[in-house]
Amino acid sequence: MENKRVYQVAKEFHISSEALISMLRDLKFETKSHMSVVDEKMFTSIKTQFDKQHDAAIKDIQKKKKITEAIRKKI
């Protein structure tokens, strides 16, 4: 992967540059602005974080569907 700027990666993930900078700081990467370079290691960490959030969201949706089905059966 070629190095990209924070704003370019943020656009790929459909989030703001500020949100991506905050995520990178939480992941212990030093970024100063939307023009900072995102290297391969940073990109991999970002992708992993989004995958974890995606999996958690799917589990939450499945849980809510089960609850909804159980309520409908009782009615």
mmCIF file of the N, C-alpha and C atoms, coordinates in Angstrom:
data_MODEL
# 
_entry.id   MODEL 
# 
loop_
_atom_site.group_PDB 
_atom_site.id 
_atom_site.type_symbol 
_atom_site.label_atom_id 
_atom_site.label_alt_id 
_atom_site.label_comp_id 
_atom_site.label_asym_id 
_atom_site.label_entity_id 
_atom_site.label_seq_id 
_atom_site.pdbx_PDB_ins_code 
_atom_site.Cartn_x 
_atom_site.Cartn_y 
_atom_site.Cartn_z 
_atom_site.occupancy 
_atom_site.B_iso_or_equiv 
_atom_site.pdbx_formal_charge 
_atom_site.auth_seq_id 
_atom_site.auth_comp_id 
_atom_site.auth_asym_id 
_atom_site.auth_atom_id 
_atom_site.pdbx_PDB_model_num 
ATOM 1   N N  . MET A 1 1  ? 0.844   -1.181  0.000  1.00 0.00 ? 1  MET A N  1 
ATOM 2   C CA . MET A 1 1  ? 0.000   0.000   0.000  1.00 0.00 ? 1  MET A CA 1 
ATOM 3   C C  . MET A 1 1  ? 0.883   1.237   0.000  1.00 0.00 ? 1  MET A C  1 
ATOM 4   N N  . GLU A 1 2  ? 0.507   2.167   -0.804 1.00 0.00 ? 2  GLU A N  1 
ATOM 5   C CA . GLU A 1 2  ? 1.215   3.440   -0.788 1.00 0.00 ? 2  GLU A CA 1 
ATOM 6   C C  . GLU A 1 2  ? 0.724   4.245   0.415  1.00 0.00 ? 2  GLU A C  1 
ATOM 7   N N  . ASN A 1 3  ? 1.589   5.064   0.953  1.00 0.00 ? 3  ASN A N  1 
ATOM 8   C CA . ASN A 1 3  ? 1.186   5.883   2.088  1.00 0.00 ? 3  ASN A CA 1 
ATOM 9   C C  . ASN A 1 3  ? 0.136   6.892   1.644  1.00 0.00 ? 3  ASN A C  1 
ATOM 10  N N  . LYS A 1 4  ? -0.896  7.034   2.466  1.00 0.00 ? 4  LYS A N  1 
ATOM 11  C CA . LYS A 1 4  ? -1.961  7.982   2.178  1.00 0.00 ? 4  LYS A CA 1 
ATOM 12  C C  . LYS A 1 4  ? -2.039  8.982   3.313  1.00 0.00 ? 4  LYS A C  1 
ATOM 13  N N  . ARG A 1 5  ? -2.724  10.049  3.073  1.00 0.00 ? 5  ARG A N  1 
ATOM 14  C CA . ARG A 1 5  ? -2.958  11.069  4.088  1.00 0.00 ? 5  ARG A CA 1 
ATOM 15  C C  . ARG A 1 5  ? -4.181  10.683  4.925  1.00 0.00 ? 5  ARG A C  1 
ATOM 16  N N  . VAL A 1 6  ? -4.239  11.228  6.129  1.00 0.00 ? 6  VAL A N  1 
ATOM 17  C CA . VAL A 1 6  ? -5.344  10.937  7.038  1.00 0.00 ? 6  VAL A CA 1 
ATOM 18  C C  . VAL A 1 6  ? -6.677  11.235  6.369  1.00 0.00 ? 6  VAL A C  1 
ATOM 19  N N  . TYR A 1 7  ? -6.799  12.370  5.705  1.00 0.00 ? 7  TYR A N  1 
ATOM 20  C CA . TYR A 1 7  ? -8.082  12.731  5.109  1.00 0.00 ? 7  TYR A CA 1 
ATOM 21  C C  . TYR A 1 7  ? -8.501  11.751  4.014  1.00 0.00 ? 7  TYR A C  1 
ATOM 22  N N  . GLN A 1 8  ? -7.529  11.148  3.317  1.00 0.00 ? 8  GLN A N  1 
ATOM 23  C CA . GLN A 1 8  ? -7.853  10.175  2.278  1.00 0.00 ? 8  GLN A CA 1 
ATOM 24  C C  . GLN A 1 8  ? -8.381  8.879   2.883  1.00 0.00 ? 8  GLN A C  1 
ATOM 25  N N  . VAL A 1 9  ? -7.740  8.425   3.948  1.00 0.00 ? 9  VAL A N  1 
ATOM 26  C CA . VAL A 1 9  ? -8.176  7.205   4.627  1.00 0.00 ? 9  VAL A CA 1 
ATOM 27  C C  . VAL A 1 9  ? -9.538  7.439   5.282  1.00 0.00 ? 9  VAL A C  1 
ATOM 28  N N  . ALA A 1 10 ? -9.731  8.602   5.869  1.00 0.00 ? 10 ALA A N  1 
ATOM 29  C CA . ALA A 1 10 ? -11.014 8.930   6.486  1.00 0.00 ? 10 ALA A CA 1 
ATOM 30  C C  . ALA A 1 10 ? -12.127 8.873   5.447  1.00 0.00 ? 10 ALA A C  1 
ATOM 31  N N  . LYS A 1 11 ? -11.846 9.363   4.266  1.00 0.00 ? 11 LYS A N  1 
ATOM 32  C CA . LYS A 1 11 ? -12.838 9.350   3.184  1.00 0.00 ? 11 LYS A CA 1 
ATOM 33  C C  . LYS A 1 11 ? -13.178 7.910   2.800  1.00 0.00 ? 11 LYS A C  1 
ATOM 34  N N  . GLU A 1 12 ? -12.188 7.023   2.784  1.00 0.00 ? 12 GLU A N  1 
ATOM 35  C CA . GLU A 1 12 ? -12.419 5.608   2.459  1.00 0.00 ? 12 GLU A CA 1 
ATOM 36  C C  . GLU A 1 12 ? -13.363 4.951   3.460  1.00 0.00 ? 12 GLU A C  1 
ATOM 37  N N  . PHE A 1 13 ? -13.225 5.320   4.739  1.00 0.00 ? 13 PHE A N  1 
ATOM 38  C CA . PHE A 1 13 ? -14.035 4.717   5.795  1.00 0.00 ? 13 PHE A CA 1 
ATOM 39  C C  . PHE A 1 13 ? -15.303 5.520   6.101  1.00 0.00 ? 13 PHE A C  1 
ATOM 40  N N  . HIS A 1 14 ? -15.530 6.576   5.345  1.00 0.00 ? 14 HIS A N  1 
ATOM 41  C CA . HIS A 1 14 ? -16.730 7.421   5.495  1.00 0.00 ? 14 HIS A CA 1 
ATOM 42  C C  . HIS A 1 14 ? -16.853 8.028   6.887  1.00 0.00 ? 14 HIS A C  1 
ATOM 43  N N  . ILE A 1 15 ? -15.744 8.529   7.398  1.00 0.00 ? 15 ILE A N  1 
ATOM 44  C CA . ILE A 1 15 ? -15.743 9.242   8.677  1.00 0.00 ? 15 ILE A CA 1 
ATOM 45  C C  . ILE A 1 15 ? -14.977 10.552  8.491  1.00 0.00 ? 15 ILE A C  1 
ATOM 46  N N  . SER A 1 16 ? -15.067 11.416  9.491  1.00 0.00 ? 16 SER A N  1 
ATOM 47  C CA . SER A 1 16 ? -14.350 12.685  9.411  1.00 0.00 ? 16 SER A CA 1 
ATOM 48  C C  . SER A 1 16 ? -12.872 12.487  9.735  1.00 0.00 ? 16 SER A C  1 
ATOM 49  N N  . SER A 1 17 ? -12.086 13.409  9.274  1.00 0.00 ? 17 SER A N  1 
ATOM 50  C CA . SER A 1 17 ? -10.651 13.372  9.575  1.00 0.00 ? 17 SER A CA 1 
ATOM 51  C C  . SER A 1 17 ? -10.413 13.457  11.075 1.00 0.00 ? 17 SER A C  1 
ATOM 52  N N  . GLU A 1 18 ? -11.215 14.295  11.744 1.00 0.00 ? 18 GLU A N  1 
ATOM 53  C CA . GLU A 1 18 ? -11.074 14.459  13.193 1.00 0.00 ? 18 GLU A CA 1 
ATOM 54  C C  . GLU A 1 18 ? -11.352 13.146  13.926 1.00 0.00 ? 18 GLU A C  1 
ATOM 55  N N  . ALA A 1 19 ? -12.370 12.411  13.470 1.00 0.00 ? 19 ALA A N  1 
ATOM 56  C CA . ALA A 1 19 ? -12.686 11.124  14.101 1.00 0.00 ? 19 ALA A CA 1 
ATOM 57  C C  . ALA A 1 19 ? -11.548 10.124  13.892 1.00 0.00 ? 19 ALA A C  1 
ATOM 58  N N  . LEU A 1 20 ? -10.965 10.126  12.704 1.00 0.00 ? 20 LEU A N  1 
ATOM 59  C CA . LEU A 1 20 ? -9.855  9.219   12.424 1.00 0.00 ? 20 LEU A CA 1 
ATOM 60  C C  . LEU A 1 20 ? -8.622  9.592   13.227 1.00 0.00 ? 20 LEU A C  1 
ATOM 61  N N  . ILE A 1 21 ? -8.355  10.874  13.350 1.00 0.00 ? 21 ILE A N  1 
ATOM 62  C CA . ILE A 1 21 ? -7.218  11.324  14.167 1.00 0.00 ? 21 ILE A CA 1 
ATOM 63  C C  . ILE A 1 21 ? -7.419  10.888  15.610 1.00 0.00 ? 21 ILE A C  1 
ATOM 64  N N  . SER A 1 22 ? -8.630  11.032  16.115 1.00 0.00 ? 22 SER A N  1 
ATOM 65  C CA . SER A 1 22 ? -8.935  10.604  17.481 1.00 0.00 ? 22 SER A CA 1 
ATOM 66  C C  . SER A 1 22 ? -8.723  9.102   17.634 1.00 0.00 ? 22 SER A C  1 
ATOM 67  N N  . MET A 1 23 ? -9.173  8.321   16.654 1.00 0.00 ? 23 MET A N  1 
ATOM 68  C CA . MET A 1 23 ? -8.990  6.872   16.696 1.00 0.00 ? 23 MET A CA 1 
ATOM 69  C C  . MET A 1 23 ? -7.511  6.514   16.681 1.00 0.00 ? 23 MET A C  1 
ATOM 70  N N  . LEU A 1 24 ? -6.751  7.179   15.836 1.00 0.00 ? 24 LEU A N  1 
ATOM 71  C CA . LEU A 1 24 ? -5.319  6.899   15.761 1.00 0.00 ? 24 LEU A CA 1 
ATOM 72  C C  . LEU A 1 24 ? -4.620  7.237   17.074 1.00 0.00 ? 24 LEU A C  1 
ATOM 73  N N  . ARG A 1 25 ? -5.023  8.307   17.705 1.00 0.00 ? 25 ARG A N  1 
ATOM 74  C CA . ARG A 1 25 ? -4.428  8.664   18.994 1.00 0.00 ? 25 ARG A CA 1 
ATOM 75  C C  . ARG A 1 25 ? -4.788  7.635   20.051 1.00 0.00 ? 25 ARG A C  1 
ATOM 76  N N  . ASP A 1 26 ? -6.033  7.130   20.016 1.00 0.00 ? 26 ASP A N  1 
ATOM 77  C CA . ASP A 1 26 ? -6.436  6.068   20.945 1.00 0.00 ? 26 ASP A CA 1 
ATOM 78  C C  . ASP A 1 26 ? -5.629  4.799   20.713 1.00 0.00 ? 26 ASP A C  1 
ATOM 79  N N  . LEU A 1 27 ? -5.236  4.583   19.459 1.00 0.00 ? 27 LEU A N  1 
ATOM 80  C CA . LEU A 1 27 ? -4.419  3.415   19.116 1.00 0.00 ? 27 LEU A CA 1 
ATOM 81  C C  . LEU A 1 27 ? -2.929  3.665   19.330 1.00 0.00 ? 27 LEU A C  1 
ATOM 82  N N  . LYS A 1 28 ? -2.606  4.809   19.940 1.00 0.00 ? 28 LYS A N  1 
ATOM 83  C CA . LYS A 1 28 ? -1.228  5.182   20.299 1.00 0.00 ? 28 LYS A CA 1 
ATOM 84  C C  . LYS A 1 28 ? -0.347  5.547   19.110 1.00 0.00 ? 28 LYS A C  1 
ATOM 85  N N  . PHE A 1 29 ? -0.968  6.074   18.053 1.00 0.00 ? 29 PHE A N  1 
ATOM 86  C CA . PHE A 1 29 ? -0.205  6.600   16.926 1.00 0.00 ? 29 PHE A CA 1 
ATOM 87  C C  . PHE A 1 29 ? -0.219  8.116   17.028 1.00 0.00 ? 29 PHE A C  1 
ATOM 88  N N  . GLU A 1 30 ? 0.892   8.718   16.695 1.00 0.00 ? 30 GLU A N  1 
ATOM 89  C CA . GLU A 1 30 ? 0.987   10.173  16.782 1.00 0.00 ? 30 GLU A CA 1 
ATOM 90  C C  . GLU A 1 30 ? 0.611   10.791  15.443 1.00 0.00 ? 30 GLU A C  1 
ATOM 91  N N  . THR A 1 31 ? -0.450  11.553  15.463 1.00 0.00 ? 31 THR A N  1 
ATOM 92  C CA . THR A 1 31 ? -0.885  12.276  14.274 1.00 0.00 ? 31 THR A CA 1 
ATOM 93  C C  . THR A 1 31 ? -1.159  13.715  14.667 1.00 0.00 ? 31 THR A C  1 
ATOM 94  N N  . LYS A 1 32 ? -0.823  14.624  13.786 1.00 0.00 ? 32 LYS A N  1 
ATOM 95  C CA . LYS A 1 32 ? -0.983  16.038  14.112 1.00 0.00 ? 32 LYS A CA 1 
ATOM 96  C C  . LYS A 1 32 ? -2.147  16.681  13.375 1.00 0.00 ? 32 LYS A C  1 
ATOM 97  N N  . SER A 1 33 ? -2.370  16.257  12.126 1.00 0.00 ? 33 SER A N  1 
ATOM 98  C CA . SER A 1 33 ? -3.428  16.900  11.349 1.00 0.00 ? 33 SER A CA 1 
ATOM 99  C C  . SER A 1 33 ? -3.934  15.949  10.275 1.00 0.00 ? 33 SER A C  1 
ATOM 100 N N  . HIS A 1 34 ? -4.887  16.442  9.511  1.00 0.00 ? 34 HIS A N  1 
ATOM 101 C CA . HIS A 1 34 ? -5.460  15.658  8.422  1.00 0.00 ? 34 HIS A CA 1 
ATOM 102 C C  . HIS A 1 34 ? -4.446  15.389  7.307  1.00 0.00 ? 34 HIS A C  1 
ATOM 103 N N  . MET A 1 35 ? -3.337  16.093  7.323  1.00 0.00 ? 35 MET A N  1 
ATOM 104 C CA . MET A 1 35 ? -2.297  15.903  6.312  1.00 0.00 ? 35 MET A CA 1 
ATOM 105 C C  . MET A 1 35 ? -1.211  14.917  6.746  1.00 0.00 ? 35 MET A C  1 
ATOM 106 N N  . SER A 1 36 ? -1.311  14.371  7.954  1.00 0.00 ? 36 SER A N  1 
ATOM 107 C CA . SER A 1 36 ? -0.339  13.380  8.405  1.00 0.00 ? 36 SER A CA 1 
ATOM 108 C C  . SER A 1 36 ? -0.436  12.132  7.533  1.00 0.00 ? 36 SER A C  1 
ATOM 109 N N  . VAL A 1 37 ? 0.669   11.427  7.412  1.00 0.00 ? 37 VAL A N  1 
ATOM 110 C CA . VAL A 1 37 ? 0.730   10.231  6.582  1.00 0.00 ? 37 VAL A CA 1 
ATOM 111 C C  . VAL A 1 37 ? 0.293   9.015   7.392  1.00 0.00 ? 37 VAL A C  1 
ATOM 112 N N  . VAL A 1 38 ? -0.510  8.167   6.755  1.00 0.00 ? 38 VAL A N  1 
ATOM 113 C CA . VAL A 1 38 ? -0.940  6.900   7.350  1.00 0.00 ? 38 VAL A CA 1 
ATOM 114 C C  . VAL A 1 38 ? -0.132  5.799   6.672  1.00 0.00 ? 38 VAL A C  1 
ATOM 115 N N  . ASP A 1 39 ? 0.700   5.112   7.450  1.00 0.00 ? 39 ASP A N  1 
ATOM 116 C CA . ASP A 1 39 ? 1.502   4.035   6.878  1.00 0.00 ? 39 ASP A CA 1 
ATOM 117 C C  . ASP A 1 39 ? 0.743   2.706   6.955  1.00 0.00 ? 39 ASP A C  1 
ATOM 118 N N  . GLU A 1 40 ? 1.371   1.642   6.508  1.00 0.00 ? 40 GLU A N  1 
ATOM 119 C CA . GLU A 1 40 ? 0.742   0.319   6.456  1.00 0.00 ? 40 GLU A CA 1 
ATOM 120 C C  . GLU A 1 40 ? 0.306   -0.175  7.832  1.00 0.00 ? 40 GLU A C  1 
ATOM 121 N N  . LYS A 1 41 ? 1.158   0.003   8.826  1.00 0.00 ? 41 LYS A N  1 
ATOM 122 C CA . LYS A 1 41 ? 0.853   -0.450  10.185 1.00 0.00 ? 41 LYS A CA 1 
ATOM 123 C C  . LYS A 1 41 ? -0.368  0.303   10.745 1.00 0.00 ? 41 LYS A C  1 
ATOM 124 N N  . MET A 1 42 ? -0.411  1.591   10.523 1.00 0.00 ? 42 MET A N  1 
ATOM 125 C CA . MET A 1 42 ? -1.544  2.394   10.989 1.00 0.00 ? 42 MET A CA 1 
ATOM 126 C C  . MET A 1 42 ? -2.828  1.973   10.278 1.00 0.00 ? 42 MET A C  1 
ATOM 127 N N  . PHE A 1 43 ? -2.743  1.760   8.962  1.00 0.00 ? 43 PHE A N  1 
ATOM 128 C CA . PHE A 1 43 ? -3.919  1.373   8.193  1.00 0.00 ? 43 PHE A CA 1 
ATOM 129 C C  . PHE A 1 43 ? -4.460  0.028   8.661  1.00 0.00 ? 43 PHE A C  1 
ATOM 130 N N  . THR A 1 44 ? -3.553  -0.910  8.931  1.00 0.00 ? 44 THR A N  1 
ATOM 131 C CA . THR A 1 44 ? -3.959  -2.228  9.419  1.00 0.00 ? 44 THR A CA 1 
ATOM 132 C C  . THR A 1 44 ? -4.672  -2.098  10.763 1.00 0.00 ? 44 THR A C  1 
ATOM 133 N N  . SER A 1 45 ? -4.162  -1.251  11.645 1.00 0.00 ? 45 SER A N  1 
ATOM 134 C CA . SER A 1 45 ? -4.795  -1.034  12.947 1.00 0.00 ? 45 SER A CA 1 
ATOM 135 C C  . SER A 1 45 ? -6.177  -0.408  12.796 1.00 0.00 ? 45 SER A C  1 
ATOM 136 N N  . ILE A 1 46 ? -6.302  0.531   11.880 1.00 0.00 ? 46 ILE A N  1 
ATOM 137 C CA . ILE A 1 46 ? -7.594  1.177   11.624 1.00 0.00 ? 46 ILE A CA 1 
ATOM 138 C C  . ILE A 1 46 ? -8.590  0.143   11.121 1.00 0.00 ? 46 ILE A C  1 
ATOM 139 N N  . LYS A 1 47 ? -8.170  -0.657  10.149 1.00 0.00 ? 47 LYS A N  1 
ATOM 140 C CA . LYS A 1 47 ? -9.049  -1.683  9.580  1.00 0.00 ? 47 LYS A CA 1 
ATOM 141 C C  . LYS A 1 47 ? -9.479  -2.684  10.647 1.00 0.00 ? 47 LYS A C  1 
ATOM 142 N N  . THR A 1 48 ? -8.561  -3.103  11.494 1.00 0.00 ? 48 THR A N  1 
ATOM 143 C CA . THR A 1 48 ? -8.879  -4.042  12.569 1.00 0.00 ? 48 THR A CA 1 
ATOM 144 C C  . THR A 1 48 ? -9.912  -3.439  13.515 1.00 0.00 ? 48 THR A C  1 
ATOM 145 N N  . GLN A 1 49 ? -9.734  -2.174  13.858 1.00 0.00 ? 49 GLN A N  1 
ATOM 146 C CA . GLN A 1 49 ? -10.667 -1.483  14.755 1.00 0.00 ? 49 GLN A CA 1 
ATOM 147 C C  . GLN A 1 49 ? -12.067 -1.428  14.137 1.00 0.00 ? 49 GLN A C  1 
ATOM 148 N N  . PHE A 1 50 ? -12.156 -1.108  12.856 1.00 0.00 ? 50 PHE A N  1 
ATOM 149 C CA . PHE A 1 50 ? -13.452 -1.058  12.185 1.00 0.00 ? 50 PHE A CA 1 
ATOM 150 C C  . PHE A 1 50 ? -14.080 -2.442  12.094 1.00 0.00 ? 50 PHE A C  1 
ATOM 151 N N  . ASP A 1 51 ? -13.271 -3.463  11.866 1.00 0.00 ? 51 ASP A N  1 
ATOM 152 C CA . ASP A 1 51 ? -13.798 -4.833  11.817 1.00 0.00 ? 51 ASP A CA 1 
ATOM 153 C C  . ASP A 1 51 ? -14.382 -5.243  13.161 1.00 0.00 ? 51 ASP A C  1 
ATOM 154 N N  . LYS A 1 52 ? -13.705 -4.887  14.248 1.00 0.00 ? 52 LYS A N  1 
ATOM 155 C CA . LYS A 1 52 ? -14.210 -5.196  15.593 1.00 0.00 ? 52 LYS A CA 1 
ATOM 156 C C  . LYS A 1 52 ? -15.538 -4.490  15.836 1.00 0.00 ? 52 LYS A C  1 
ATOM 157 N N  . GLN A 1 53 ? -15.624 -3.229  15.458 1.00 0.00 ? 53 GLN A N  1 
ATOM 158 C CA . GLN A 1 53 ? -16.854 -2.473  15.648 1.00 0.00 ? 53 GLN A CA 1 
ATOM 159 C C  . GLN A 1 53 ? -17.975 -3.044  14.785 1.00 0.00 ? 53 GLN A C  1 
ATOM 160 N N  . HIS A 1 54 ? -17.644 -3.459  13.577 1.00 0.00 ? 54 HIS A N  1 
ATOM 161 C CA . HIS A 1 54 ? -18.638 -4.041  12.679 1.00 0.00 ? 54 HIS A CA 1 
ATOM 162 C C  . HIS A 1 54 ? -19.181 -5.338  13.259 1.00 0.00 ? 54 HIS A C  1 
ATOM 163 N N  . ASP A 1 55 ? -18.294 -6.203  13.750 1.00 0.00 ? 55 ASP A N  1 
ATOM 164 C CA . ASP A 1 55 ? -18.715 -7.469  14.349 1.00 0.00 ? 55 ASP A CA 1 
ATOM 165 C C  . ASP A 1 55 ? -19.600 -7.239  15.571 1.00 0.00 ? 55 ASP A C  1 
ATOM 166 N N  . ALA A 1 56 ? -19.229 -6.272  16.391 1.00 0.00 ? 56 ALA A N  1 
ATOM 167 C CA . ALA A 1 56 ? -20.028 -5.959  17.575 1.00 0.00 ? 56 ALA A CA 1 
ATOM 168 C C  . ALA A 1 56 ? -21.410 -5.442  17.180 1.00 0.00 ? 56 ALA A C  1 
ATOM 169 N N  . ALA A 1 57 ? -21.468 -4.648  16.144 1.00 0.00 ? 57 ALA A N  1 
ATOM 170 C CA . ALA A 1 57 ? -22.760 -4.110  15.683 1.00 0.00 ? 57 ALA A CA 1 
ATOM 171 C C  . ALA A 1 57 ? -23.645 -5.231  15.155 1.00 0.00 ? 57 ALA A C  1 
ATOM 172 N N  . ILE A 1 58 ? -23.080 -6.164  14.436 1.00 0.00 ? 58 ILE A N  1 
ATOM 173 C CA . ILE A 1 58 ? -23.861 -7.290  13.903 1.00 0.00 ? 58 ILE A CA 1 
ATOM 174 C C  . ILE A 1 58 ? -24.397 -8.147  15.043 1.00 0.00 ? 58 ILE A C  1 
ATOM 175 N N  . LYS A 1 59 ? -23.578 -8.418  16.046 1.00 0.00 ? 59 LYS A N  1 
ATOM 176 C CA . LYS A 1 59 ? -24.034 -9.197  17.197 1.00 0.00 ? 59 LYS A CA 1 
ATOM 177 C C  . LYS A 1 59 ? -25.163 -8.483  17.921 1.00 0.00 ? 59 LYS A C  1 
ATOM 178 N N  . ASP A 1 60 ? -25.055 -7.172  18.050 1.00 0.00 ? 60 ASP A N  1 
ATOM 179 C CA . ASP A 1 60 ? -26.094 -6.389  18.707 1.00 0.00 ? 60 ASP A CA 1 
ATOM 180 C C  . ASP A 1 60 ? -27.402 -6.448  17.923 1.00 0.00 ? 60 ASP A C  1 
ATOM 181 N N  . ILE A 1 61 ? -27.320 -6.343  16.623 1.00 0.00 ? 61 ILE A N  1 
ATOM 182 C CA . ILE A 1 61 ? -28.514 -6.419  15.777 1.00 0.00 ? 61 ILE A CA 1 
ATOM 183 C C  . ILE A 1 61 ? -29.166 -7.797  15.887 1.00 0.00 ? 61 ILE A C  1 
ATOM 184 N N  . GLN A 1 62 ? -28.375 -8.847  15.874 1.00 0.00 ? 62 GLN A N  1 
ATOM 185 C CA . GLN A 1 62 ? -28.911 -10.196 15.996 1.00 0.00 ? 62 GLN A CA 1 
ATOM 186 C C  . GLN A 1 62 ? -29.600 -10.390 17.344 1.00 0.00 ? 62 GLN A C  1 
ATOM 187 N N  . LYS A 1 63 ? -29.007 -9.854  18.399 1.00 0.00 ? 63 LYS A N  1 
ATOM 188 C CA . LYS A 1 63 ? -29.594 -9.961  19.730 1.00 0.00 ? 63 LYS A CA 1 
ATOM 189 C C  . LYS A 1 63 ? -30.947 -9.240  19.772 1.00 0.00 ? 63 LYS A C  1 
ATOM 190 N N  . LYS A 1 64 ? -31.007 -8.060  19.175 1.00 0.00 ? 64 LYS A N  1 
ATOM 191 C CA . LYS A 1 64 ? -32.259 -7.304  19.155 1.00 0.00 ? 64 LYS A CA 1 
ATOM 192 C C  . LYS A 1 64 ? -33.331 -8.027  18.349 1.00 0.00 ? 64 LYS A C  1 
ATOM 193 N N  . LYS A 1 65 ? -32.941 -8.685  17.263 1.00 0.00 ? 65 LYS A N  1 
ATOM 194 C CA . LYS A 1 65 ? -33.905 -9.450  16.468 1.00 0.00 ? 65 LYS A CA 1 
ATOM 195 C C  . LYS A 1 65 ? -34.488 -10.600 17.277 1.00 0.00 ? 65 LYS A C  1 
ATOM 196 N N  . LYS A 1 66 ? -33.637 -11.289 18.040 1.00 0.00 ? 66 LYS A N  1 
ATOM 197 C CA . LYS A 1 66 ? -34.113 -12.398 18.870 1.00 0.00 ? 66 LYS A CA 1 
ATOM 198 C C  . LYS A 1 66 ? -35.092 -11.902 19.917 1.00 0.00 ? 66 LYS A C  1 
ATOM 199 N N  . ILE A 1 67 ? -34.794 -10.782 20.535 1.00 0.00 ? 67 ILE A N  1 
ATOM 200 C CA . ILE A 1 67 ? -35.690 -10.209 21.540 1.00 0.00 ? 67 ILE A CA 1 
ATOM 201 C C  . ILE A 1 67 ? -37.016 -9.815  20.905 1.00 0.00 ? 67 ILE A C  1 
ATOM 202 N N  . THR A 1 68 ? -36.971 -9.198  19.744 1.00 0.00 ? 68 THR A N  1 
ATOM 203 C CA . THR A 1 68 ? -38.184 -8.789  19.044 1.00 0.00 ? 68 THR A CA 1 
ATOM 204 C C  . THR A 1 68 ? -39.040 -9.998  18.684 1.00 0.00 ? 68 THR A C  1 
ATOM 205 N N  . GLU A 1 69 ? -38.408 -11.066 18.196 1.00 0.00 ? 69 GLU A N  1 
ATOM 206 C CA . GLU A 1 69 ? -39.134 -12.285 17.846 1.00 0.00 ? 69 GLU A CA 1 
ATOM 207 C C  . GLU A 1 69 ? -39.777 -12.896 19.080 1.00 0.00 ? 69 GLU A C  1 
ATOM 208 N N  . ALA A 1 70 ? -39.072 -12.919 20.195 1.00 0.00 ? 70 ALA A N  1 
ATOM 209 C CA . ALA A 1 70 ? -39.618 -13.470 21.432 1.00 0.00 ? 70 ALA A CA 1 
ATOM 210 C C  . ALA A 1 70 ? -40.837 -12.673 21.904 1.00 0.00 ? 70 ALA A C  1 
ATOM 211 N N  . ILE A 1 71 ? -40.762 -11.361 21.774 1.00 0.00 ? 71 ILE A N  1 
ATOM 212 C CA . ILE A 1 71 ? -41.892 -10.508 22.174 1.00 0.00 ? 71 ILE A CA 1 
ATOM 213 C C  . ILE A 1 71 ? -43.090 -10.758 21.259 1.00 0.00 ? 71 ILE A C  1 
ATOM 214 N N  . ARG A 1 72 ? -42.855 -10.886 19.977 1.00 0.00 ? 72 ARG A N  1 
ATOM 215 C CA . ARG A 1 72 ? -43.942 -11.123 19.025 1.00 0.00 ? 72 ARG A CA 1 
ATOM 216 C C  . ARG A 1 72 ? -44.627 -12.472 19.267 1.00 0.00 ? 72 ARG A C  1 
ATOM 217 N N  . LYS A 1 73 ? -43.870 -13.471 19.682 1.00 0.00 ? 73 LYS A N  1 
ATOM 218 C CA . LYS A 1 73 ? -44.439 -14.789 19.960 1.00 0.00 ? 73 LYS A CA 1 
ATOM 219 C C  . LYS A 1 73 ? -45.360 -14.738 21.174 1.00 0.00 ? 73 LYS A C  1 
ATOM 220 N N  . LYS A 1 74 ? -45.046 -13.889 22.129 1.00 0.00 ? 74 LYS A N  1 
ATOM 221 C CA . LYS A 1 74 ? -45.859 -13.774 23.339 1.00 0.00 ? 74 LYS A CA 1 
ATOM 222 C C  . LYS A 1 74 ? -47.172 -13.048 23.079 1.00 0.00 ? 74 LYS A C  1 
ATOM 223 N N  . ILE A 1 75 ? -47.197 -12.216 22.058 1.00 0.00 ? 75 ILE A N  1 
ATOM 224 C CA . ILE A 1 75 ? -48.399 -11.421 21.774 1.00 0.00 ? 75 ILE A CA 1 
ATOM 225 C C  . ILE A 1 75 ? -49.445 -12.218 21.085 1.00 0.00 ? 75 ILE A C  1 
# 
